[in-house]
């Protein structure tokens, strides 16, 4: 047999895969909220459009999985969406209050 084993652990459960998927979108959105160096332009910028897309992907996932999640999975997804939405609004309002702030300023 040529199957790779994770040091004696069995297959990853669907619950863990689902939670990992949600966490990956959460991490992507959080990363996009903060200033990062864009490799092509070498400028420091945030990508609020991509952050919004990550949130929308999670909203779609919530809609499409409605009624098929455990209580823990649904609560986790709702918590992540709430956290990301609040951060998105806060970051958007910060941009509106201080649009002339130079890139890279704290």
C-alpha positions in Angstrom: 0.0 0.0 0.0 1.2 3.5 -0.9 -1.2 5.4 1.2 0.3 8.2 3.3 -0.7 8.1 6.9 -0.7 11.0 9.3 1.2 9.3 12.1 -1.5 6.8 12.9 -4.4 9.2 12.6 -7.5 8.3 10.6 -9.2 10.4 8.0 -10.2 13.9 8.8 -13.8 14.2 9.8 -16.3 16.3 7.7 -16.8 18.5 10.7 -13.1 19.3 10.9 -12.9 19.9 7.1 -15.9 22.3 7.3 -14.5 24.2 10.2 -11.1 24.4 8.4 -12.8 25.7 5.3 -14.6 28.4 7.3 -11.3 29.3 9.1 -9.5 29.6 5.8 -12.0 32.2 4.5 -11.8 33.9 7.8 -8.0 34.1 7.7 -8.1 35.3 4.1 -10.5 38.1 4.9 -8.6 39.2 8.0 -5.4 39.2 5.9 -7.1 41.4 3.3 -8.3 43.9 5.9 -4.8 44.8 6.9 -2.1 46.4 4.8 0.1 44.0 2.8 2.7 44.4 0.1 1.3 43.7 -3.3 3.9 41.7 -5.2 3.2 43.2 -8.6 3.3 46.9 -7.5 5.4 46.5 -4.4 3.0 49.0 -2.7 1.4 48.5 0.7 -2.4 48.3 0.3 -5.4 46.6 1.6 -7.8 44.7 -0.6 -11.3 45.5 0.7 -12.9 44.1 -2.5 -11.3 40.7 -1.9 -12.2 40.9 1.8 -15.8 41.5 0.9 -15.7 38.5 -1.6 -14.4 36.3 1.2 -17.3 37.3 3.4 -19.8 36.8 0.6 -18.4 33.3 0.0 -19.0 32.5 3.7 -22.5 33.9 3.4 -23.2 31.7 0.4 -21.8 28.7 2.3 -24.2 29.5 5.2 -27.2 29.7 2.8 -26.3 26.6 0.9 -25.7 24.5 4.1 -28.7 25.8 6.0 -30.3 22.9 7.9 -27.4 20.6 7.3 -25.0 21.9 10.0 -24.6 20.8 13.5 -25.3 23.4 16.2 -21.6 23.9 16.8 -20.9 24.3 13.1 -23.7 26.8 12.6 -22.7 28.8 15.7 -19.1 28.9 14.5 -20.0 30.1 11.0 -22.4 32.7 12.4 -19.6 33.9 14.8 -17.1 34.2 12.0 -19.5 36.1 9.8 -20.4 38.5 12.5 -16.7 39.1 13.3 -15.8 39.7 9.7 -18.8 41.9 9.0 -18.0 44.1 12.0 -14.3 44.4 10.9 -15.4 45.2 7.3 -17.6 48.0 8.5 -15.0 49.4 10.9 -12.3 49.3 8.2 -14.6 50.9 5.6 -15.5 53.7 8.1 -11.9 54.2 8.9 -11.2 54.7 5.1 -14.0 57.2 4.9 -12.8 59.2 7.9 -9.2 59.5 6.7 -9.1 59.1 2.9 -6.0 61.3 2.6 -3.9 59.2 4.9 -0.7 58.1 3.1 -0.2 54.4 2.3 1.9 52.7 5.0 0.9 55.1 7.7 -0.2 53.5 11.0 
